Amino acid sequence: MRIIELKVYEIDEHPNKEACFEWIRNNWHDLNEHSLEEVIDSLEKLSEKIGGTVDYSISQVPDRGEFIRFKDYNHEELCRLNQDDLPLTGVCWDADVIEGLRTGHSEKVLKSLHTDTEYIYSDAGLLEMCEANGYEFYVNGEVI
């Protein structure tokens, strides 16, 4: 019989936090997928509210060719929306997509999504996520 003993660390006590962060970055590629889906939901709900069509190509990280386009929508209906009430889906992206269309700067929605994703994959963002979820790691940085 053999007994194998492994040391397990929470992120705040791990001797090499960077190894943990690198393991996560190399293995979990969808940490901000929920934000991407929420942006898409907000875009589609806005299109339902103001009519017309929405066409988009977006991702969590900057990608050539990304865009958001609204066509043939009711401008008066857009003006009636109170973006502070988050009237589309109830999430913060509602305000961003409404403001983006009103000002003609929908690329700000993309920039906001990319900035959000950058934070989530930063050391500070990963530390926050690991602490909040109580993740445990082997000495090599792999998540248990």
N, C-alpha and C positions, 0 to 999 in steps of 0.2 A: 504494500500500500504506500502511496505517496500523498503527501499533503503539499499543496501549492498555495503559497500565501501571496496575495497581491495587495499593493497599497492603492487606495482609492482616495481621491482628493475632491473637495469642493473647490470651485474656482478661486475663492479668496485665500485658500491655503496651498494651492498648487505651486510647486517650485519653478514652473516654467509656463506661465499663463500664455505666452506667445505660441507655444506648441499647441495649446488647446484652441486658441483662436485660429491658427492655421488649419488644424484638423477640421474645424467647423466650416471655414471658408472653402476648403477643398472637397467637402462632402455634403454640405447642405446648401444647395443652390437656389432654394425657393423661400428663403426666410422672409422676404417681403412680397411674396405672391399675393397675400391678402390685400395689400395696398393696390397692387395692379388690378385685381378683380374689383375692388371698391371704386377705383377710377372709372373702369369700364361700366360698372353699374350706374355711376353718376352720369356718365356721358349718355347712356341709353335712356335713363329716366328723364334727363333734360330734353332729349329728342322727343320723347313721348309727350312732355309738357308743352313744348313750344312748336311741335310739328316739324315738318321737313325731314331731312335725313342727316345722319351723322356717319362719317367714314373716318376710320382711324387705324393707325398702326403704331402700337406703343409697346414698350418693354420696361423692365425694372432698371435697366442700365442703358446709357445712351447708345443708340444704334443709328447708323445712317438710314435716312429715309423715314424716320418717325414723323407722324403728322396726326392732326385732329382737324377735321373739316365738317362744318355744318352748312347745309344748303336748304334754301327755300323754307326757312322757319319763320314763325310769327314773332317779329321784333317787339311788338307791343306786349305780348305774353312774356317774353324774356324780361322786359323792363318791370313787369309787375312782380316778378319773383324777388323775395327778400332772401338774399343769400345767407344772411346771418341766422335765419331760422333753419338752415340746412333742409330745404323743402323737398329734396329729391329722394335721398336714401337715409338721411339722418347722420351721415358721416362727414368729416371735414372736407372731403374731396368735392362735395356739392358746391361749397363756396368757391373753390378754385375753378371748377369748370364753368360756373356761371360768370364769374369775373373774367375768366379767359375769353369767353365768347363776347361778353359785353365790350371789352376793351380791344378785341381783335388780336389778343396775345395768347392764344391757346398753347403756345410753346412754353409758357410759364407753368402750365399744368405738368408738362413733361419734365421740366427742370425741377419742380417741387417733388415729383415722384422719384427722380434720380437722386436728389439730395437726401430724401428719406431713406432710400436704399443704401446710399453711401454710409449714412450714420449707422444703420442696422448692422452693416458688415465691418464697421470700425471697431477698434479695440474697446472703446467706451460703450458702444452699442452692444457688442457681444458680451462684455462684462455684465452689463445691466440685464441682458436676457438670461445669462447663466445663473446669476444671483436670484432673479425672480423665479426661475423654474427649478432651482436646486439641482442643476445638472452635476453629475459626478464624472471624474476623469481618471484614467490610468496615468501613470507617470509619463508615458510617451505622448500624452495630450488627447488620446482617443476618448470619446464620450462613451460611457458605459451604456 
